[in-house]
Amino acid sequence: MGGGSRYPYPKEVWSPAGGWWTRPSNWKSNTAIAFAGILAITYATWQVSADKEWRFQEPTRDIPSMRWTKQYRDKQDKAADS
């Protein structure tokens, strides 16, 4: 059973994925490293976005991003100090 034998392919073709029929033995660590990199970039983007977000009109209702944006954190810190 299966699909038959593997077909011949040109050996001079280069592939960034490793070519045809590869099963790298370290795929789990490669996946973990890629996932960690994606998380780090997402966290950095989140922080920059939260620091730069600014609302010129006060919202009439609670907006989830108000919990972590710099504008509203500063207001909460000043209110707690008073």
PyMOL Python script that loads the backbone (N, CA, C, O; Angstrom):
from pymol import cmd

cmd.read_pdbstr("""\
ATOM      1  N   MET A   1       0.834  -1.181   0.000  1.00  0.00           N
ATOM      2  CA  MET A   1       0.000   0.000   0.000  1.00  0.00           C
ATOM      3  C   MET A   1       0.876   1.240   0.000  1.00  0.00           C
ATOM      4  O   MET A   1       2.091   1.151   0.179  1.00  0.00           O
ATOM      5  N   GLY A   2       0.283   2.352  -0.193  1.00  0.00           N
ATOM      6  CA  GLY A   2       1.027   3.601  -0.290  1.00  0.00           C
ATOM      7  C   GLY A   2       0.686   4.243  -1.605  1.00  0.00           C
ATOM      8  O   GLY A   2      -0.451   4.119  -2.062  1.00  0.00           O
ATOM      9  N   GLY A   3       1.552   4.877  -2.192  1.00  0.00           N
ATOM     10  CA  GLY A   3       1.288   5.515  -3.474  1.00  0.00           C
ATOM     11  C   GLY A   3       2.305   5.090  -4.500  1.00  0.00           C
ATOM     12  O   GLY A   3       2.419   5.698  -5.564  1.00  0.00           O
ATOM     13  N   GLY A   4       3.031   4.065  -4.191  1.00  0.00           N
ATOM     14  CA  GLY A   4       4.091   3.646  -5.095  1.00  0.00           C
ATOM     15  C   GLY A   4       5.415   4.199  -4.610  1.00  0.00           C
ATOM     16  O   GLY A   4       5.501   4.784  -3.530  1.00  0.00           O
ATOM     17  N   SER A   5       6.417   4.012  -5.397  1.00  0.00           N
ATOM     18  CA  SER A   5       7.739   4.487  -4.997  1.00  0.00           C
ATOM     19  C   SER A   5       7.861   5.979  -5.275  1.00  0.00           C
ATOM     20  O   SER A   5       7.043   6.563  -5.986  1.00  0.00           O
ATOM     21  N   ARG A   6       8.860   6.564  -4.721  1.00  0.00           N
ATOM     22  CA  ARG A   6       9.090   7.997  -4.930  1.00  0.00           C
ATOM     23  C   ARG A   6       9.582   8.226  -6.344  1.00  0.00           C
ATOM     24  O   ARG A   6      10.361   7.437  -6.878  1.00  0.00           O
ATOM     25  N   TYR A   7       9.128   9.296  -6.937  1.00  0.00           N
ATOM     26  CA  TYR A   7       9.498   9.588  -8.312  1.00  0.00           C
ATOM     27  C   TYR A   7      10.840  10.304  -8.344  1.00  0.00           C
ATOM     28  O   TYR A   7      11.206  10.947  -7.361  1.00  0.00           O
ATOM     29  N   PRO A   8      11.570  10.217  -9.420  1.00  0.00           N
ATOM     30  CA  PRO A   8      12.854  10.914  -9.511  1.00  0.00           C
ATOM     31  C   PRO A   8      12.637  12.418  -9.637  1.00  0.00           C
ATOM     32  O   PRO A   8      11.654  12.870 -10.225  1.00  0.00           O
ATOM     33  N   TYR A   9      13.551  13.169  -9.088  1.00  0.00           N
ATOM     34  CA  TYR A   9      13.463  14.625  -9.148  1.00  0.00           C
ATOM     35  C   TYR A   9      14.837  15.183  -9.471  1.00  0.00           C
ATOM     36  O   TYR A   9      15.846  14.513  -9.253  1.00  0.00           O
ATOM     37  N   PRO A  10      14.886  16.403  -9.988  1.00  0.00           N
ATOM     38  CA  PRO A  10      16.190  16.979 -10.354  1.00  0.00           C
ATOM     39  C   PRO A  10      17.014  17.312  -9.109  1.00  0.00           C
ATOM     40  O   PRO A  10      16.540  18.027  -8.226  1.00  0.00           O
ATOM     41  N   LYS A  11      18.207  16.813  -9.037  1.00  0.00           N
ATOM     42  CA  LYS A  11      19.074  17.007  -7.866  1.00  0.00           C
ATOM     43  C   LYS A  11      19.642  18.424  -7.782  1.00  0.00           C
ATOM     44  O   LYS A  11      20.064  18.848  -6.707  1.00  0.00           O
ATOM     45  N   GLU A  12      19.661  19.167  -8.898  1.00  0.00           N
ATOM     46  CA  GLU A  12      20.249  20.497  -8.881  1.00  0.00           C
ATOM     47  C   GLU A  12      19.277  21.562  -8.394  1.00  0.00           C
ATOM     48  O   GLU A  12      19.662  22.722  -8.249  1.00  0.00           O
ATOM     49  N   VAL A  13      18.034  21.195  -8.142  1.00  0.00           N
ATOM     50  CA  VAL A  13      17.046  22.160  -7.673  1.00  0.00           C
ATOM     51  C   VAL A  13      17.247  22.358  -6.171  1.00  0.00           C
ATOM     52  O   VAL A  13      17.281  21.399  -5.399  1.00  0.00           O
ATOM     53  N   TRP A  14      17.379  23.643  -5.774  1.00  0.00           N
ATOM     54  CA  TRP A  14      17.563  23.949  -4.364  1.00  0.00           C
ATOM     55  C   TRP A  14      16.230  24.378  -3.773  1.00  0.00           C
ATOM     56  O   TRP A  14      15.471  25.103  -4.415  1.00  0.00           O
ATOM     57  N   SER A  15      15.941  23.937  -2.559  1.00  0.00           N
ATOM     58  CA  SER A  15      14.697  24.310  -1.905  1.00  0.00           C
ATOM     59  C   SER A  15      15.010  24.756  -0.477  1.00  0.00           C
ATOM     60  O   SER A  15      15.754  24.078   0.231  1.00  0.00           O
ATOM     61  N   PRO A  16      14.447  25.895  -0.046  1.00  0.00           N
ATOM     62  CA  PRO A  16      14.707  26.332   1.328  1.00  0.00           C
ATOM     63  C   PRO A  16      14.112  25.377   2.353  1.00  0.00           C
ATOM     64  O   PRO A  16      14.535  25.386   3.509  1.00  0.00           O
ATOM     65  N   ALA A  17      13.150  24.561   1.965  1.00  0.00           N
ATOM     66  CA  ALA A  17      12.547  23.616   2.888  1.00  0.00           C
ATOM     67  C   ALA A  17      13.340  22.324   2.984  1.00  0.00           C
ATOM     68  O   ALA A  17      12.990  21.444   3.771  1.00  0.00           O
ATOM     69  N   GLY A  18      14.388  22.195   2.209  1.00  0.00           N
ATOM     70  CA  GLY A  18      15.218  20.998   2.310  1.00  0.00           C
ATOM     71  C   GLY A  18      15.016  20.042   1.154  1.00  0.00           C
ATOM     72  O   GLY A  18      15.598  18.957   1.148  1.00  0.00           O
ATOM     73  N   GLY A  19      14.228  20.405   0.201  1.00  0.00           N
ATOM     74  CA  GLY A  19      14.040  19.530  -0.952  1.00  0.00           C
ATOM     75  C   GLY A  19      12.799  18.673  -0.815  1.00  0.00           C
ATOM     76  O   GLY A  19      11.893  18.963  -0.033  1.00  0.00           O
ATOM     77  N   TRP A  20      12.787  17.624  -1.587  1.00  0.00           N
ATOM     78  CA  TRP A  20      11.646  16.709  -1.571  1.00  0.00           C
ATOM     79  C   TRP A  20      11.805  15.705  -0.446  1.00  0.00           C
ATOM     80  O   TRP A  20      12.926  15.322  -0.113  1.00  0.00           O
ATOM     81  N   TRP A  21      10.716  15.280   0.134  1.00  0.00           N
ATOM     82  CA  TRP A  21      10.611  14.190   1.107  1.00  0.00           C
ATOM     83  C   TRP A  21      11.514  14.377   2.318  1.00  0.00           C
ATOM     84  O   TRP A  21      12.132  13.413   2.770  1.00  0.00           O
ATOM     85  N   THR A  22      11.604  15.539   2.833  1.00  0.00           N
ATOM     86  CA  THR A  22      12.449  15.694   4.011  1.00  0.00           C
ATOM     87  C   THR A  22      11.612  15.525   5.268  1.00  0.00           C
ATOM     88  O   THR A  22      10.441  15.901   5.298  1.00  0.00           O
ATOM     89  N   ARG A  23      12.184  14.989   6.248  1.00  0.00           N
ATOM     90  CA  ARG A  23      11.587  14.855   7.574  1.00  0.00           C
ATOM     91  C   ARG A  23      12.698  15.159   8.571  1.00  0.00           C
ATOM     92  O   ARG A  23      13.300  14.242   9.130  1.00  0.00           O
ATOM     93  N   PRO A  24      12.975  16.452   8.798  1.00  0.00           N
ATOM     94  CA  PRO A  24      14.095  16.763   9.690  1.00  0.00           C
ATOM     95  C   PRO A  24      13.859  16.195  11.089  1.00  0.00           C
ATOM     96  O   PRO A  24      12.748  16.240  11.618  1.00  0.00           O
ATOM     97  N   SER A  25      14.918  15.666  11.666  1.00  0.00           N
ATOM     98  CA  SER A  25      14.800  15.041  12.981  1.00  0.00           C
ATOM     99  C   SER A  25      14.566  16.079  14.073  1.00  0.00           C
ATOM    100  O   SER A  25      14.052  15.736  15.138  1.00  0.00           O
ATOM    101  N   ASN A  26      14.926  17.330  13.839  1.00  0.00           N
ATOM    102  CA  ASN A  26      14.774  18.368  14.856  1.00  0.00           C
ATOM    103  C   ASN A  26      13.588  19.283  14.562  1.00  0.00           C
ATOM    104  O   ASN A  26      13.640  20.472  14.878  1.00  0.00           O
ATOM    105  N   TRP A  27      12.534  18.760  13.970  1.00  0.00           N
ATOM    106  CA  TRP A  27      11.397  19.602  13.603  1.00  0.00           C
ATOM    107  C   TRP A  27      10.724  20.193  14.831  1.00  0.00           C
ATOM    108  O   TRP A  27      10.191  21.301  14.765  1.00  0.00           O
ATOM    109  N   LYS A  28      10.737  19.479  15.946  1.00  0.00           N
ATOM    110  CA  LYS A  28      10.083  19.998  17.154  1.00  0.00           C
ATOM    111  C   LYS A  28      10.823  21.226  17.688  1.00  0.00           C
ATOM    112  O   LYS A  28      10.196  22.220  18.056  1.00  0.00           O
ATOM    113  N   SER A  29      12.143  21.158  17.728  1.00  0.00           N
ATOM    114  CA  SER A  29      12.896  22.322  18.222  1.00  0.00           C
ATOM    115  C   SER A  29      12.815  23.472  17.227  1.00  0.00           C
ATOM    116  O   SER A  29      12.756  24.631  17.638  1.00  0.00           O
ATOM    117  N   ASN A  30      12.812  23.179  15.927  1.00  0.00           N
ATOM    118  CA  ASN A  30      12.655  24.244  14.929  1.00  0.00           C
ATOM    119  C   ASN A  30      11.312  24.943  15.103  1.00  0.00           C
ATOM    120  O   ASN A  30      11.232  26.169  15.023  1.00  0.00           O
ATOM    121  N   THR A  31      10.258  24.169  15.340  1.00  0.00           N
ATOM    122  CA  THR A  31       8.929  24.736  15.539  1.00  0.00           C
ATOM    123  C   THR A  31       8.890  25.579  16.804  1.00  0.00           C
ATOM    124  O   THR A  31       8.297  26.658  16.806  1.00  0.00           O
ATOM    125  N   ALA A  32       9.511  25.105  17.881  1.00  0.00           N
ATOM    126  CA  ALA A  32       9.533  25.850  19.141  1.00  0.00           C
ATOM    127  C   ALA A  32      10.292  27.167  18.983  1.00  0.00           C
ATOM    128  O   ALA A  32       9.862  28.191  19.513  1.00  0.00           O
ATOM    129  N   ILE A  33      11.397  27.152  18.273  1.00  0.00           N
ATOM    130  CA  ILE A  33      12.177  28.368  18.056  1.00  0.00           C
ATOM    131  C   ILE A  33      11.386  29.370  17.227  1.00  0.00           C
ATOM    132  O   ILE A  33      11.372  30.562  17.535  1.00  0.00           O
ATOM    133  N   ALA A  34      10.728  28.887  16.175  1.00  0.00           N
ATOM    134  CA  ALA A  34       9.918  29.777  15.336  1.00  0.00           C
ATOM    135  C   ALA A  34       8.757  30.359  16.140  1.00  0.00           C
ATOM    136  O   ALA A  34       8.445  31.543  16.010  1.00  0.00           O
ATOM    137  N   PHE A  35       8.124  29.545  16.960  1.00  0.00           N
ATOM    138  CA  PHE A  35       7.007  30.011  17.784  1.00  0.00           C
ATOM    139  C   PHE A  35       7.473  31.054  18.792  1.00  0.00           C
ATOM    140  O   PHE A  35       6.785  32.051  19.016  1.00  0.00           O
ATOM    141  N   ALA A  36       8.638  30.833  19.402  1.00  0.00           N
ATOM    142  CA  ALA A  36       9.186  31.806  20.355  1.00  0.00           C
ATOM    143  C   ALA A  36       9.500  33.124  19.650  1.00  0.00           C
ATOM    144  O   ALA A  36       9.266  34.196  20.207  1.00  0.00           O
ATOM    145  N   GLY A  37      10.026  33.050  18.434  1.00  0.00           N
ATOM    146  CA  GLY A  37      10.305  34.267  17.669  1.00  0.00           C
ATOM    147  C   GLY A  37       9.030  35.035  17.343  1.00  0.00           C
ATOM    148  O   GLY A  37       8.994  36.261  17.444  1.00  0.00           O
ATOM    149  N   ILE A  38       7.991  34.315  16.953  1.00  0.00           N
ATOM    150  CA  ILE A  38       6.708  34.954  16.653  1.00  0.00           C
ATOM    151  C   ILE A  38       6.147  35.617  17.906  1.00  0.00           C
ATOM    152  O   ILE A  38       5.637  36.735  17.835  1.00  0.00           O
ATOM    153  N   LEU A  39       6.234  34.945  19.048  1.00  0.00           N
ATOM    154  CA  LEU A  39       5.753  35.522  20.304  1.00  0.00           C
ATOM    155  C   LEU A  39       6.537  36.783  20.678  1.00  0.00           C
ATOM    156  O   LEU A  39       5.948  37.766  21.127  1.00  0.00           O
ATOM    157  N   ALA A  40       7.832  36.759  20.501  1.00  0.00           N
ATOM    158  CA  ALA A  40       8.658  37.927  20.841  1.00  0.00           C
ATOM    159  C   ALA A  40       8.303  39.127  19.959  1.00  0.00           C
ATOM    160  O   ALA A  40       8.199  40.251  20.450  1.00  0.00           O
ATOM    161  N   ILE A  41       8.119  38.890  18.672  1.00  0.00           N
ATOM    162  CA  ILE A  41       7.759  39.980  17.759  1.00  0.00           C
ATOM    163  C   ILE A  41       6.370  40.508  18.086  1.00  0.00           C
ATOM    164  O   ILE A  41       6.140  41.717  18.052  1.00  0.00           O
ATOM    165  N   THR A  42       5.442  39.606  18.401  1.00  0.00           N
ATOM    166  CA  THR A  42       4.080  40.017  18.757  1.00  0.00           C
ATOM    167  C   THR A  42       4.093  40.852  20.037  1.00  0.00           C
ATOM    168  O   THR A  42       3.404  41.869  20.111  1.00  0.00           O
ATOM    169  N   TYR A  43       4.863  40.441  21.040  1.00  0.00           N
ATOM    170  CA  TYR A  43       4.945  41.184  22.302  1.00  0.00           C
ATOM    171  C   TYR A  43       5.526  42.579  22.079  1.00  0.00           C
ATOM    172  O   TYR A  43       5.022  43.561  22.624  1.00  0.00           O
ATOM    173  N   ALA A  44       6.586  42.663  21.278  1.00  0.00           N
ATOM    174  CA  ALA A  44       7.211  43.961  21.006  1.00  0.00           C
ATOM    175  C   ALA A  44       6.236  44.882  20.265  1.00  0.00           C
ATOM    176  O   ALA A  44       6.145  46.070  20.573  1.00  0.00           O
ATOM    177  N   THR A  45       5.518  44.337  19.299  1.00  0.00           N
ATOM    178  CA  THR A  45       4.537  45.131  18.560  1.00  0.00           C
ATOM    179  C   THR A  45       3.420  45.593  19.479  1.00  0.00           C
ATOM    180  O   THR A  45       2.959  46.730  19.378  1.00  0.00           O
ATOM    181  N   TRP A  46       2.988  44.728  20.367  1.00  0.00           N
ATOM    182  CA  TRP A  46       1.927  45.050  21.334  1.00  0.00           C
ATOM    183  C   TRP A  46       2.369  46.216  22.223  1.00  0.00           C
ATOM    184  O   TRP A  46       1.590  47.137  22.465  1.00  0.00           O
ATOM    185  N   GLN A  47       3.599  46.181  22.706  1.00  0.00           N
ATOM    186  CA  GLN A  47       4.109  47.226  23.583  1.00  0.00           C
ATOM    187  C   GLN A  47       4.202  48.569  22.859  1.00  0.00           C
ATOM    188  O   GLN A  47       3.809  49.599  23.408  1.00  0.00           O
ATOM    189  N   VAL A  48       4.714  48.559  21.642  1.00  0.00           N
ATOM    190  CA  VAL A  48       4.819  49.799  20.873  1.00  0.00           C
ATOM    191  C   VAL A  48       3.427  50.363  20.611  1.00  0.00           C
ATOM    192  O   VAL A  48       3.210  51.569  20.728  1.00  0.00           O
ATOM    193  N   SER A  49       2.489  49.496  20.256  1.00  0.00           N
ATOM    194  CA  SER A  49       1.128  49.934  19.977  1.00  0.00           C
ATOM    195  C   SER A  49       0.479  50.531  21.224  1.00  0.00           C
ATOM    196  O   SER A  49      -0.184  51.565  21.144  1.00  0.00           O
ATOM    197  N   ALA A  50       0.664  49.888  22.367  1.00  0.00           N
ATOM    198  CA  ALA A  50       0.065  50.381  23.606  1.00  0.00           C
ATOM    199  C   ALA A  50       0.666  51.722  24.022  1.00  0.00           C
ATOM    200  O   ALA A  50      -0.043  52.563  24.574  1.00  0.00           O
ATOM    201  N   ASP A  51       1.943  51.937  23.772  1.00  0.00           N
ATOM    202  CA  ASP A  51       2.580  53.206  24.123  1.00  0.00           C
ATOM    203  C   ASP A  51       2.160  54.342  23.197  1.00  0.00           C
ATOM    204  O   ASP A  51       2.131  55.500  23.613  1.00  0.00           O
ATOM    205  N   LYS A  52       1.839  54.027  21.961  1.00  0.00           N
ATOM    206  CA  LYS A  52       1.507  55.070  20.990  1.00  0.00           C
ATOM    207  C   LYS A  52       0.013  55.336  20.875  1.00  0.00           C
ATOM    208  O   LYS A  52      -0.381  56.342  20.285  1.00  0.00           O
ATOM    209  N   GLU A  53      -0.828  54.465  21.420  1.00  0.00           N
ATOM    210  CA  GLU A  53      -2.268  54.672  21.300  1.00  0.00           C
ATOM    211  C   GLU A  53      -2.693  55.881  22.128  1.00  0.00           C
ATOM    212  O   GLU A  53      -2.308  56.007  23.290  1.00  0.00           O
ATOM    213  N   TRP A  54      -3.469  56.752  21.542  1.00  0.00           N
ATOM    214  CA  TRP A  54      -3.930  57.948  22.222  1.00  0.00           C
ATOM    215  C   TRP A  54      -5.333  58.271  21.740  1.00  0.00           C
ATOM    216  O   TRP A  54      -5.589  58.302  20.536  1.00  0.00           O
ATOM    217  N   ARG A  55      -6.232  58.510  22.667  1.00  0.00           N
ATOM    218  CA  ARG A  55      -7.609  58.858  22.322  1.00  0.00           C
ATOM    219  C   ARG A  55      -7.831  60.325  22.674  1.00  0.00           C
ATOM    220  O   ARG A  55      -7.600  60.743  23.809  1.00  0.00           O
ATOM    221  N   PHE A  56      -8.279  61.099  21.694  1.00  0.00           N
ATOM    222  CA  PHE A  56      -8.486  62.525  21.908  1.00  0.00           C
ATOM    223  C   PHE A  56      -9.841  62.820  22.528  1.00  0.00           C
ATOM    224  O   PHE A  56     -10.011  63.857  23.169  1.00  0.00           O
ATOM    225  N   GLN A  57     -10.814  61.923  22.350  1.00  0.00           N
ATOM    226  CA  GLN A  57     -12.101  62.054  23.010  1.00  0.00           C
ATOM    227  C   GLN A  57     -12.230  60.920  24.013  1.00  0.00           C
ATOM    228  O   GLN A  57     -11.926  59.767  23.708  1.00  0.00           O
ATOM    229  N   GLU A  58     -12.677  61.255  25.192  1.00  0.00           N
ATOM    230  CA  GLU A  58     -12.856  60.246  26.230  1.00  0.00           C
ATOM    231  C   GLU A  58     -13.965  59.274  25.802  1.00  0.00           C
ATOM    232  O   GLU A  58     -15.060  59.715  25.454  1.00  0.00           O
ATOM    233  N   PRO A  59     -13.706  57.981  25.823  1.00  0.00           N
ATOM    234  CA  PRO A  59     -14.740  57.021  25.439  1.00  0.00           C
ATOM    235  C   PRO A  59     -15.916  57.058  26.418  1.00  0.00           C
ATOM    236  O   PRO A  59     -15.740  57.318  27.609  1.00  0.00           O
ATOM    237  N   THR A  60     -17.108  56.795  25.900  1.00  0.00           N
ATOM    238  CA  THR A  60     -18.295  56.796  26.754  1.00  0.00           C
ATOM    239  C   THR A  60     -18.499  55.460  27.438  1.00  0.00           C
ATOM    240  O   THR A  60     -19.286  55.357  28.380  1.00  0.00           O
ATOM    241  N   ARG A  61     -17.800  54.437  26.975  1.00  0.00           N
ATOM    242  CA  ARG A  61     -17.898  53.115  27.591  1.00  0.00           C
ATOM    243  C   ARG A  61     -16.490  52.529  27.713  1.00  0.00           C
ATOM    244  O   ARG A  61     -15.530  53.052  27.147  1.00  0.00           O
ATOM    245  N   ASP A  62     -16.395  51.452  28.451  1.00  0.00           N
ATOM    246  CA  ASP A  62     -15.097  50.816  28.661  1.00  0.00           C
ATOM    247  C   ASP A  62     -14.626  50.154  27.366  1.00  0.00           C
ATOM    248  O   ASP A  62     -15.383  49.441  26.708  1.00  0.00           O
ATOM    249  N   ILE A  63     -13.381  50.398  27.018  1.00  0.00           N
ATOM    250  CA  ILE A  63     -12.761  49.782  25.854  1.00  0.00           C
ATOM    251  C   ILE A  63     -11.614  48.925  26.387  1.00  0.00           C
ATOM    252  O   ILE A  63     -10.808  49.407  27.182  1.00  0.00           O
ATOM    253  N   PRO A  64     -11.529  47.658  25.960  1.00  0.00           N
ATOM    254  CA  PRO A  64     -10.496  46.773  26.516  1.00  0.00           C
ATOM    255  C   PRO A  64      -9.076  47.332  26.457  1.00  0.00           C
ATOM    256  O   PRO A  64      -8.294  47.105  27.381  1.00  0.00           O
ATOM    257  N   SER A  65      -8.729  48.049  25.402  1.00  0.00           N
ATOM    258  CA  SER A  65      -7.353  48.549  25.295  1.00  0.00           C
ATOM    259  C   SER A  65      -7.051  49.623  26.333  1.00  0.00           C
ATOM    260  O   SER A  65      -5.888  49.976  26.529  1.00  0.00           O
ATOM    261  N   MET A  66      -8.080  50.149  27.003  1.00  0.00           N
ATOM    262  CA  MET A  66      -7.835  51.147  28.045  1.00  0.00           C
ATOM    263  C   MET A  66      -7.096  50.543  29.236  1.00  0.00           C
ATOM    264  O   MET A  66      -6.506  51.274  30.032  1.00  0.00           O
ATOM    265  N   ARG A  67      -7.121  49.240  29.364  1.00  0.00           N
ATOM    266  CA  ARG A  67      -6.449  48.578  30.487  1.00  0.00           C
ATOM    267  C   ARG A  67      -4.936  48.610  30.360  1.00  0.00           C
ATOM    268  O   ARG A  67      -4.230  48.553  31.367  1.00  0.00           O
ATOM    269  N   TRP A  68      -4.422  48.703  29.122  1.00  0.00           N
ATOM    270  CA  TRP A  68      -2.970  48.621  28.962  1.00  0.00           C
ATOM    271  C   TRP A  68      -2.349  49.786  28.199  1.00  0.00           C
ATOM    272  O   TRP A  68      -1.132  49.810  28.018  1.00  0.00           O
ATOM    273  N   THR A  69      -3.138  50.740  27.752  1.00  0.00           N
ATOM    274  CA  THR A  69      -2.531  51.875  27.042  1.00  0.00           C
ATOM    275  C   THR A  69      -1.898  52.852  28.031  1.00  0.00           C
ATOM    276  O   THR A  69      -2.332  52.972  29.177  1.00  0.00           O
ATOM    277  N   LYS A  70      -0.891  53.526  27.572  1.00  0.00           N
ATOM    278  CA  LYS A  70      -0.122  54.437  28.410  1.00  0.00           C
ATOM    279  C   LYS A  70      -0.978  55.600  28.914  1.00  0.00           C
ATOM    280  O   LYS A  70      -0.833  56.025  30.061  1.00  0.00           O
ATOM    281  N   GLN A  71      -1.860  56.112  28.068  1.00  0.00           N
ATOM    282  CA  GLN A  71      -2.695  57.258  28.423  1.00  0.00           C
ATOM    283  C   GLN A  71      -3.536  56.968  29.666  1.00  0.00           C
ATOM    284  O   GLN A  71      -3.625  57.812  30.558  1.00  0.00           O
ATOM    285  N   TYR A  72      -4.137  55.818  29.734  1.00  0.00           N
ATOM    286  CA  TYR A  72      -5.031  55.507  30.853  1.00  0.00           C
ATOM    287  C   TYR A  72      -4.283  54.916  32.044  1.00  0.00           C
ATOM    288  O   TYR A  72      -4.739  55.043  33.180  1.00  0.00           O
ATOM    289  N   ARG A  73      -3.141  54.272  31.802  1.00  0.00           N
ATOM    290  CA  ARG A  73      -2.316  53.815  32.923  1.00  0.00           C
ATOM    291  C   ARG A  73      -1.808  54.998  33.721  1.00  0.00           C
ATOM    292  O   ARG A  73      -1.790  54.957  34.951  1.00  0.00           O
ATOM    293  N   ASP A  74      -1.395  56.054  33.032  1.00  0.00           N
ATOM    294  CA  ASP A  74      -0.902  57.252  33.711  1.00  0.00           C
ATOM    295  C   ASP A  74      -2.003  57.894  34.548  1.00  0.00           C
ATOM    296  O   ASP A  74      -1.742  58.355  35.659  1.00  0.00           O
ATOM    297  N   LYS A  75      -3.227  57.932  34.033  1.00  0.00           N
ATOM    298  CA  LYS A  75      -4.345  58.498  34.784  1.00  0.00           C
ATOM    299  C   LYS A  75      -4.632  57.664  36.023  1.00  0.00           C
ATOM    300  O   LYS A  75      -4.917  58.219  37.084  1.00  0.00           O
ATOM    301  N   GLN A  76      -4.563  56.346  35.909  1.00  0.00           N
ATOM    302  CA  GLN A  76      -4.826  55.474  37.050  1.00  0.00           C
ATOM    303  C   GLN A  76      -3.727  55.634  38.101  1.00  0.00           C
ATOM    304  O   GLN A  76      -4.005  55.642  39.301  1.00  0.00           O
ATOM    305  N   ASP A  77      -2.478  55.763  37.644  1.00  0.00           N
ATOM    306  CA  ASP A  77      -1.367  55.936  38.588  1.00  0.00           C
ATOM    307  C   ASP A  77      -1.505  57.251  39.354  1.00  0.00           C
ATOM    308  O   ASP A  77      -1.262  57.296  40.560  1.00  0.00           O
ATOM    309  N   LYS A  78      -1.896  58.324  38.652  1.00  0.00           N
ATOM    310  CA  LYS A  78      -2.069  59.633  39.316  1.00  0.00           C
ATOM    311  C   LYS A  78      -3.239  59.587  40.288  1.00  0.00           C
ATOM    312  O   LYS A  78      -3.174  60.181  41.364  1.00  0.00           O
ATOM    313  N   ALA A  79      -4.309  58.886  39.921  1.00  0.00           N
ATOM    314  CA  ALA A  79      -5.462  58.789  40.810  1.00  0.00           C
ATOM    315  C   ALA A  79      -5.107  57.968  42.057  1.00  0.00           C
ATOM    316  O   ALA A  79      -5.589  58.265  43.150  1.00  0.00           O
ATOM    317  N   ALA A  80      -4.273  56.948  41.898  1.00  0.00           N
ATOM    318  CA  ALA A  80      -3.892  56.121  43.039  1.00  0.00           C
ATOM    319  C   ALA A  80      -2.952  56.880  43.977  1.00  0.00           C
ATOM    320  O   ALA A  80      -2.964  56.657  45.188  1.00  0.00           O
ATOM    321  N   ASP A  81      -2.138  57.778  43.412  1.00  0.00           N
ATOM    322  CA  ASP A  81      -1.221  58.566  44.240  1.00  0.00           C
ATOM    323  C   ASP A  81      -1.952  59.626  45.068  1.00  0.00           C
ATOM    324  O   ASP A  81      -1.473  60.019  46.132  1.00  0.00           O
ATOM    325  N   SER A  82      -3.097  60.085  44.591  1.00  0.00           N
ATOM    326  CA  SER A  82      -3.825  61.163  45.286  1.00  0.00           C
ATOM    327  C   SER A  82      -4.503  60.682  46.526  1.00  0.00           C
ATOM    328  O   SER A  82      -5.154  61.465  47.218  1.00  0.00           O
TER     329      SER A  82
END
""", "prot")
cmd.dss("prot")
cmd.show_as("cartoon", "prot")
cmd.util.cbc("prot")
cmd.orient("prot")
